[in-house]
């Protein structure tokens, strides 16, 4: 298999499913920090957290790919995006892997294929498509959080 066909990724467990995030998007992995929920946020936004003074929106990975909502979040994969950091929820500790055994396309939204990783199946996330596919309200929240630090409807006056 050619080196171009191999994908260095961080595997993100979400329930019984496993998602691969291309390593170039990953800034770091953190244990779930104190989360501030946003009552008016769309279901795909679990809330906001403080990462060394920077406010980061936490997105529900299961909701982004169209598989309902994540029940328990224990880790966050912090992505480096053009609008700033964005967190993806994980239900167990993410790990690094090489995705080299492409099985075929994935039918889930925001994904780029299914890979065999040992005895497991991992679905590669297309981060650009996931972020582009956010609902307008979620997209606005992510943009506002990264532009000003906190959405205006969340600030105390």
C-alpha positions in Angstrom: 0.0 0.0 0.0 1.3 3.4 -0.9 2.2 5.9 1.9 -0.4 8.3 0.5 -3.1 5.7 1.2 -2.1 5.5 4.9 -3.8 7.8 7.3 -2.1 8.7 10.6 -5.1 9.3 13.0 -6.3 9.6 16.5 -9.0 6.9 17.2 -12.0 8.4 19.1 -14.2 5.9 20.9 -17.9 6.9 21.1 -19.9 4.1 22.7 -19.3 0.9 20.7 -18.1 2.9 17.7 -14.6 4.1 16.8 -13.9 7.2 14.7 -10.6 8.3 13.2 -9.5 11.9 13.2 -6.6 12.8 10.9 -3.6 13.6 13.1 -3.2 17.0 11.4 -6.4 18.3 12.9 -5.6 17.1 16.5 -4.2 19.6 18.9 -4.4 17.5 22.1 -6.5 15.1 24.1 -7.8 16.1 27.5 -9.9 14.5 30.2 -13.3 16.0 30.4 -12.9 19.4 31.9 -15.6 21.3 33.8 -18.3 21.8 31.2 -20.7 24.8 31.1 -23.9 23.7 29.3 -25.7 26.1 27.1 -29.5 25.8 27.4 -30.2 27.3 24.0 -27.5 25.4 22.1 -28.3 22.8 19.5 -28.1 19.1 20.5 -24.7 18.8 18.7 -23.2 21.3 21.2 -22.6 19.8 24.6 -21.3 23.1 26.1 -18.2 25.1 26.6 -15.0 24.5 28.6 -11.9 26.5 29.6 -8.6 25.2 28.2 -5.8 27.2 29.7 -7.8 30.5 29.4 -9.3 29.7 26.0 -13.0 29.0 25.8 -13.7 25.9 23.6 -17.0 24.6 22.4 -17.5 20.8 22.9 -19.4 19.0 20.1 -21.2 15.7 20.4 -19.3 13.3 18.0 -22.3 10.9 17.8 -24.7 13.7 16.9 -22.3 15.1 14.3 -22.4 11.8 12.3 -26.1 11.3 12.8 -26.1 8.6 15.4 -28.1 10.2 18.3 -26.4 11.6 21.3 -23.4 10.6 23.5 -24.5 9.5 27.0 -21.2 9.8 28.8 -18.2 11.9 27.8 -14.9 11.2 29.5 -12.3 12.7 27.1 -12.2 15.5 24.6 -10.2 15.6 21.4 -9.3 19.2 20.8 -9.2 20.0 17.1 -7.2 22.9 15.6 -9.6 24.5 13.1 -9.4 27.7 11.0 -11.9 29.3 13.4 -10.1 28.2 16.6 -10.1 25.1 18.9 -13.2 22.8 18.9 -13.6 19.8 21.1 -15.0 16.4 20.0 -16.5 14.1 22.7 -15.1 10.7 23.4 -16.5 8.0 25.8 -13.1 6.4 26.4 -9.4 7.3 26.0 -8.5 8.1 22.4 -5.4 6.5 20.9 -3.1 7.0 17.9 -3.2 4.6 15.0 -2.3 4.2 11.3 -5.4 3.6 9.1 -4.1 1.6 6.2 -6.7 -1.1 5.5 -9.5 0.7 3.7 -12.7 -1.4 3.6 -14.8 1.1 1.7 -16.9 4.2 2.0 -19.0 5.0 5.0 -22.6 6.0 4.8 -22.4 8.3 7.9 -22.4 12.1 7.3 -19.1 13.8 7.6 -17.0 10.6 7.1 -14.4 9.6 4.5 -14.3 5.8 4.7 -14.2 2.7 6.9 -11.0 1.1 8.0 -9.9 -2.1 9.7 -7.7 -1.5 12.7 -6.7 -4.8 14.1 -10.0 -6.5 15.0 -11.9 -3.2 15.1 -13.6 -1.1 12.5 -12.9 2.7 12.5 -14.7 5.3 10.5 -12.5 8.1 9.3 -14.0 11.6 10.0 -13.9 14.3 7.3 -13.4 17.1 9.8 -14.0 19.8 7.2 -17.3 18.2 6.2 -18.3 17.7 9.8 -17.7 21.4 10.7 -19.4 22.6 7.4 -22.4 20.4 8.1 -23.1 21.9 11.5 -26.5 23.4 11.9 -26.5 27.1 11.4 -27.1 27.7 15.1 -24.2 25.4 16.1 -21.9 26.9 13.5 -22.7 30.4 14.7 -22.0 29.3 18.3 -18.6 27.8 17.3 -17.7 30.9 15.4 -18.8 33.3 18.1 -17.0 31.3 20.8 -13.7 31.4 19.0 -14.1 35.0 17.8 -14.9 36.6 21.2 -14.3 33.9 23.8 -17.9 33.4 24.8 -21.2 33.7 23.0 -23.1 36.8 23.9 -26.2 34.8 25.1 -24.0 33.0 27.6 -22.4 36.0 29.2 -23.6 37.4 32.5 -24.5 41.1 32.4 
